[in-house]
Amino acid sequence: MLHYAVVFFVIALIAAVLGFGGIAASAAGIAKILFVIFLVLALGSMLLGLFRGR
């Protein structure tokens, strides 16, 4: 999941440099959403592992 967020971030950077504002904004939005999903899943996984270890 984090890999896809980084890929969309790189696409957004390349699109911004080349002047494609709409594509850059869309790719950046997707990257943000994927990063938040990754954080939620990672935190949930850590908490689940912490409680299962007891």
N, C-alpha and C positions, 0 to 999 in steps of 0.2 A: 504494500500500500504506500509506504514511504517512497519507494522507488518511482511509482507513478506520479506522486506529488512533485518529486524533483524533476521528472521528465516534463511535466506540464509547466513547471516554473522555467525551465530552460527554453521551452518553446515560446513562452511569454516573453522572455528576455530577447530572443532572436527576433520575434515578430515586432517588438517595440523598437529595436534598433533599425529594422528595415522599414519602419513607418506604418505597419499594419496595426493601428490602434484598436480596432474592434476585436481582432483575433487575439491580440495581446491581453486585452481585458478579459475576454472569455477564458483564455488559458490560465490566467492568473486566478480567476474565480474558481475554476475547477481545481487548481493546485491548492488553494486555501481550503476548499471543502474536503479534499482527500486528506490533507494534513490534519484537519480537525478529526476526521473519522479515525485516522491512524492513532492520534493521541488518545481518543476515547477507548479504542480497542486495546491499546497498550496499557493504559491505566487499569482497565477492567481485568486484563490478563494478570497484571501484577497483583492486584487486590485478590483475585481468585486464587492465585498461587500462594499468597500470604495466608489466606484463611484455610486453604486445603492443607498447608504444611503443619498446621496445629493438630 
